[in-house]
Structure formats: C-alpha cells, structure tokens
C-alpha cells in the first residue's frame, strides 16, 4: 500500500510521529486529518476507506459480513492501495481498480461497520496499518487507531460533535446525490454509532490518554490548530526529556 504526503510541510517539520485521530461518523475526521497531515508534511491514511474497500469487495463477491471463511479467502487475494493523483486527490484502488467513488454509499458504510467487527478482517488490515506506521510521519484517521492499532501513538485525538451537527455535516456532504433526507442521514449515523460502539471487537471509544476535542462549535481551522498545538507540546516534552 502506498500513501504519500498531503502537501508541503510547514517550516520546522516535526520529528517523525504517529498521530491518530479517531471518532464517530460526521465528526470531521477526514477533513481535519488531511489538514493536519498537510501542515506537518505527513502522510495521511484513511483507515475507514480500507474497511469500505473490503466491504465493497465482499458485496461484489456475494460474501456476507458474518461469513468468516469467505472473508478470509477474500482478504488473502485482496490488494488495497492509496494512490495520489497529480491534482492531490487521494484515490483508493482495489486490485488495481479505482473504487473511490463507490465506497461512500449508505449500504457500503453499514457493511463496512459489520465487516470491521470480524476478526479475520481486522487481522488483515491491522497488519497493513501497522506496516504503514513503521516509518512514522503519518496521520491515521479511524475509529480504533489510538486504542487498538497504535496504542503507543505519539499523539492521540478523539474528535466528536453533537449528533445533530454530525448528521448535518454528512447530509451536506452528500446533498448533491439528493437521495436522502436529513432525518434519514441522522438515523443512519445513529445506527452506525450503535453498531461501532457495541461491537465486541475493538468498539469505538476514546483511548484513555486521548485528547478529546468537541468540534460542534469549532471551525476546521480551529480544530486543526488544537491538534497542531498538541503535536508541538509533545515535541517540547521530548526535548525536555533529552
């Protein structure tokens, strides 16, 4: 899997760190994570897209979310990679085909939540994600990055917002499709929250040492600045130790 930097680093690029940004659907993780990676000159990895990629492949092959044998066979032949276009757009490729435009439907979102609870899928993607983190200088966006995948991450953020704010953001993101009302989006997010938080394996929850940020009343820039401040604080702490 390839994942490249989202942009040019600001002056005084930070020493290599692993930064995790977790949170529920609609909290603003993707926009914020991209912006933080761009500021720091880090790579950005959308781990949710990886689960969506597995879900899309499962759906295409008629494999149910609870068919562990089928998922195991699927993952053994699955190749997921991020490729950045010349315009900076990050695309997800599944077995050599660009599937970025096919992984954001409500159906794939719910299926991704279901398959993410299966141990065989988590093992497959856990190895992939940790491999990406070995070189440091990465911002990982997800739901269990700071609790399961990178419990020793240098900076852990848990980004949240009110249910209404999250539903409105997601509705605005998909308004061009014109296929769902705000109430429908709110219900989808509520069901996704319940699914992610109640699963037995790696449920959605903040790490005990995560910095909690409520983005309900904050702009994207304000959230990014709060996270950059945490990175700088960590850098200063490490300097003092040395």
ROLUM-958670 format. One record per residue (C-alpha): x, z, y; residue in one letter. Coordinates in nm, 4 decimals, decimal comma. Each point is the difference from the previous one (the first is absolute). Example, Ala and Ser with C-alpha at 12.3 -4.5 7.8 and 13.67 -1.06 7.14 Angstrom:
2
- east|up|north|rest
- 1,2300|0,7800|-0,4500|A;
- 0,1370|-0,0660|0,3440|S;
END
This chain:
242
- east|up|north|rest
- 0,0000|0,0000|0,0000|X;
- 0,1253|-0,0872|0,3437|X;
- -0,0961|0,1855|0,3155|X;
- 0,1712|-0,0718|0,3278|X;
- 0,0143|0,1649|0,3400|X;
- -0,3027|-0,0314|0,2251|X;
- 0,2104|-0,0651|0,3064|X;
- 0,3103|0,0793|0,1965|X;
- 0,1004|0,3668|0,0130|X;
- 0,0015|0,1941|0,3206|X;
- 0,3403|0,1069|0,1266|X;
- 0,1602|0,2748|-0,2012|X;
- -0,1497|-0,0975|-0,3303|X;
- -0,0723|0,3081|-0,2067|X;
- 0,2102|0,0846|-0,3014|X;
- -0,1607|-0,1166|-0,3211|X;
- -0,3163|0,1924|-0,0754|X;
- -0,3065|-0,0294|-0,2172|X;
- -0,3129|0,0518|0,2092|X;
- -0,3395|0,0377|-0,1659|X;
- -0,3325|-0,0473|0,1766|X;
- -0,2991|0,0990|-0,2122|X;
- -0,3670|0,0306|0,0800|X;
- -0,3522|-0,1221|-0,0800|X;
- -0,1488|-0,3428|0,0659|X;
- -0,0447|-0,0909|0,3653|X;
- 0,2363|0,2643|0,1365|X;
- 0,2237|-0,2666|0,1545|X;
- 0,2854|0,0223|-0,2514|X;
- 0,0783|-0,3703|-0,0144|X;
- 0,0205|-0,0622|0,3738|X;
- 0,1929|0,3201|0,0624|X;
- 0,2377|-0,0473|-0,2939|X;
- 0,0850|-0,3526|0,1096|X;
- 0,0659|0,1183|0,3542|X;
- 0,2210|0,2890|-0,1119|X;
- 0,2008|-0,2326|-0,2260|X;
- 0,0419|-0,2445|0,2857|X;
- 0,1212|0,2709|0,2371|X;
- 0,2562|0,1275|-0,2482|X;
- 0,1045|-0,3359|-0,1420|X;
- -0,1176|0,1156|-0,3422|X;
- -0,1684|-0,1869|-0,2817|X;
- -0,3729|0,0550|-0,0359|X;
- -0,1673|0,0261|-0,3398|X;
- -0,3793|-0,0007|-0,0326|X;
- -0,0429|0,1673|-0,3378|X;
- -0,3770|-0,0377|0,0180|X;
- 0,0489|-0,3763|-0,0122|X;
- 0,1870|0,0430|-0,3281|X;
- -0,2962|0,1789|-0,1598|X;
- -0,2311|-0,2650|0,1418|X;
- 0,2219|-0,2642|-0,1558|X;
- -0,0326|0,1652|-0,3405|X;
- -0,3763|0,0299|0,0514|X;
- -0,0278|-0,3679|0,0912|X;
- 0,1954|-0,0993|-0,3101|X;
- -0,2162|0,2264|-0,2168|X;
- -0,3195|-0,1508|0,1400|X;
- 0,1306|-0,3541|-0,0498|X;
- 0,0799|0,0768|-0,3636|X;
- -0,3214|0,1867|-0,0749|X;
- 0,1785|0,3305|-0,0569|X;
- -0,2050|0,3124|0,0696|X;
- 0,1477|0,2840|0,2050|X;
- -0,0146|0,2352|-0,3002|X;
- 0,1574|-0,2459|-0,2466|X;
- 0,3453|0,1560|-0,0185|X;
- 0,1247|-0,2350|-0,2720|X;
- -0,1115|-0,3002|0,2000|X;
- 0,1553|0,1366|0,3183|X;
- 0,3238|0,0710|-0,1853|X;
- 0,0207|-0,3607|-0,1193|X;
- -0,0899|-0,1212|0,3473|X;
- 0,2691|0,2046|0,1742|X;
- 0,2675|-0,1079|-0,2469|X;
- -0,0390|-0,3594|0,1216|X;
- -0,0752|0,0753|0,3649|X;
- 0,2372|-0,0876|0,2822|X;
- -0,0881|0,1300|0,3470|X;
- 0,2097|-0,0793|0,3044|X;
- -0,0262|0,0234|0,3776|X;
- 0,1247|-0,3039|0,1920|X;
- 0,0219|-0,0197|0,3772|X;
- -0,0993|-0,3228|0,1708|X;
- 0,1918|-0,1416|0,2959|X;
- -0,2726|0,1302|0,2321|X;
- 0,0625|0,3535|-0,1289|X;
- -0,3145|0,0144|-0,2131|X;
- 0,0537|0,1996|-0,3204|X;
- -0,1622|-0,1649|-0,3022|X;
- -0,0611|0,1305|-0,3524|X;
- 0,0825|-0,2385|-0,2837|X;
- -0,1367|0,0488|-0,3504|X;
- 0,1906|-0,1941|-0,2648|X;
- 0,1196|-0,2421|0,2669|X;
- -0,3367|-0,0503|0,1730|X;
- -0,0936|0,1317|0,3433|X;
- -0,2994|0,2322|-0,0519|X;
- 0,0075|0,1790|0,3355|X;
- -0,3362|-0,1394|0,1054|X;
- -0,1687|0,1001|-0,3247|X;
- 0,0836|0,3698|-0,0340|X;
- -0,2045|0,1502|0,2858|X;
- -0,3529|-0,0510|-0,1298|X;
- -0,2199|0,3074|-0,0647|X;
- -0,0051|-0,0816|-0,3711|X;
- 0,3793|-0,0127|-0,0300|X;
- 0,0300|0,3136|0,2148|X;
- -0,2165|0,2022|-0,2377|X;
- 0,1651|-0,1498|-0,3086|X;
- 0,3414|0,0850|0,1477|X;
- -0,1127|0,3603|0,0369|X;
- -0,1122|-0,0004|-0,3649|X;
- 0,3147|-0,1572|-0,1465|X;
- 0,2202|0,2270|0,2110|X;
- -0,1301|0,2902|-0,2086|X;
- 0,1332|-0,1528|-0,3223|X;
- 0,3375|0,1391|-0,1157|X;
- 0,1227|-0,3384|-0,1231|X;
- -0,0481|-0,1569|0,3426|X;
- 0,1530|0,2928|0,1839|X;
- 0,3070|-0,0054|-0,2255|X;
- 0,0453|-0,3710|0,0619|X;
- -0,0236|0,0300|0,3787|X;
- 0,1819|0,3347|0,0200|X;
- 0,3158|-0,1596|-0,1353|X;
- -0,0396|-0,2926|0,2384|X;
- -0,0536|0,2212|0,3049|X;
- 0,2892|0,2331|-0,0755|X;
- 0,2285|-0,2978|-0,0469|X;
- -0,0901|-0,1118|0,3515|X;
- 0,0773|0,3453|0,1361|X;
- 0,3519|0,0248|-0,1378|X;
- 0,1558|-0,1838|0,2917|X;
- -0,1769|0,2230|0,2541|X;
- -0,1055|-0,1393|0,3396|X;
- -0,3579|-0,0480|-0,1235|X;
- -0,3460|0,0970|0,1241|X;
- -0,2407|0,0355|-0,2917|X;
- -0,3725|-0,0098|0,0676|X;
- -0,2353|0,1319|-0,2665|X;
- -0,1999|0,2906|-0,1332|X;
- 0,2467|0,1938|-0,2159|X;
- 0,3362|-0,1021|0,1433|X;
- 0,0940|0,3469|0,1217|X;
- -0,1504|0,1908|-0,2919|X;
- 0,0909|-0,2038|-0,3083|X;
- 0,2170|-0,3042|0,0664|X;
- 0,2446|0,1486|0,2516|X;
- -0,0405|0,3805|-0,0019|X;
- 0,3456|0,0234|0,1558|X;
- -0,0712|-0,2444|0,2842|X;
- 0,1802|0,0722|0,3258|X;
- -0,3146|-0,0159|0,2140|X;
- -0,3538|0,0338|-0,1360|X;
- -0,3076|-0,0806|0,2059|X;
- -0,3646|0,0436|-0,0960|X;
- -0,2159|-0,2078|0,2326|X;
- -0,3707|0,0720|0,0206|X;
- -0,2996|-0,0548|0,2281|X;
- -0,3685|0,0839|0,0038|X;
- -0,2177|-0,1843|-0,2491|X;
- -0,1866|-0,1759|0,2823|X;
- 0,3215|-0,1136|0,1690|X;
- 0,1391|-0,1325|-0,3274|X;
- -0,3208|-0,1852|-0,0838|X;
- -0,0130|-0,1576|0,3458|X;
- 0,3615|-0,1148|-0,0224|X;
- -0,0507|-0,1556|-0,3411|X;
- -0,3234|-0,1648|0,1160|X;
- 0,1767|-0,1530|0,3008|X;
- 0,2823|-0,1234|-0,2239|X;
- -0,2458|-0,1869|-0,2213|X;
- -0,2637|-0,0907|0,2607|X;
- 0,1047|-0,3658|-0,0033|X;
- -0,1204|-0,0243|-0,3591|X;
- -0,3460|0,1111|0,1088|X;
- -0,0935|0,1107|-0,3486|X;
- -0,0447|0,3760|0,0472|X;
- -0,1676|0,2376|0,2415|X;
- 0,1692|0,3066|0,1451|X;
- -0,2105|0,2218|-0,2265|X;
- 0,1127|-0,1950|-0,3054|X;
- 0,3646|0,0324|0,1011|X;
- -0,0463|0,3734|0,0597|X;
- -0,1517|0,0381|-0,3466|X;
- 0,2861|-0,1962|-0,1591|X;
- 0,2557|0,2240|0,1689|X;
- -0,1873|0,3117|-0,1093|X;
- -0,0011|-0,1180|-0,3613|X;
- 0,3664|-0,0982|0,0214|X;
- 0,0858|0,3449|0,1392|X;
- -0,1826|0,1694|-0,2867|X;
- 0,1662|-0,2253|-0,2545|X;
- 0,3507|0,0489|0,1381|X;
- -0,0295|0,3749|0,0560|X;
- -0,1650|0,0919|-0,3304|X;
- 0,2124|-0,1991|-0,2434|X;
- 0,1992|0,2121|-0,2410|X;
- 0,3227|-0,1972|0,0370|X;
- 0,1683|0,0068|0,3446|X;
- -0,3083|0,0797|0,2105|X;
- 0,0022|-0,0711|0,3719|X;
- 0,1253|0,3114|0,1776|X;
- 0,2687|0,0864|0,2544|X;
- 0,3383|0,1207|-0,1186|X;
- 0,0550|0,3677|0,0782|X;
- 0,2821|-0,0938|0,2381|X;
- -0,1718|-0,3012|0,1582|X;
- -0,0601|-0,0197|0,3740|X;
- -0,3750|-0,0331|0,0549|X;
- -0,1142|-0,2447|0,2692|X;
- -0,3650|-0,0511|0,0947|X;
- -0,0276|-0,3451|0,1567|X;
- -0,3686|0,0236|0,0952|X;
- 0,0661|0,0305|0,3737|X;
- 0,3500|-0,1508|0,0068|X;
- 0,1167|-0,3526|0,0741|X;
- 0,2292|-0,1828|-0,2398|X;
- 0,2916|0,0480|0,2386|X;
- -0,0653|0,3735|0,0219|X;
- 0,0000|0,0368|-0,3776|X;
- 0,3184|-0,2052|-0,0303|X;
- 0,1747|0,2145|0,2607|X;
- -0,0937|0,3160|-0,1884|X;
- 0,1533|-0,1391|-0,3177|X;
- 0,3140|-0,1245|0,1750|X;
- 0,0384|0,3495|0,1463|X;
- -0,0091|0,1454|-0,3516|X;
- 0,2708|-0,2447|-0,1087|X;
- 0,2180|0,0971|0,2956|X;
- -0,0539|0,3696|-0,0714|X;
- 0,1099|-0,0546|-0,3587|X;
- 0,3097|-0,1840|0,1189|X;
- 0,0915|0,2839|0,2338|X;
- -0,0508|0,2563|-0,2748|X;
- 0,2346|-0,1895|-0,2295|X;
- 0,2616|-0,0235|0,2756|X;
- -0,0152|0,3757|0,0539|X;
- 0,0452|0,0642|-0,3716|X;
- 0,3085|-0,2202|-0,0052|X;
END
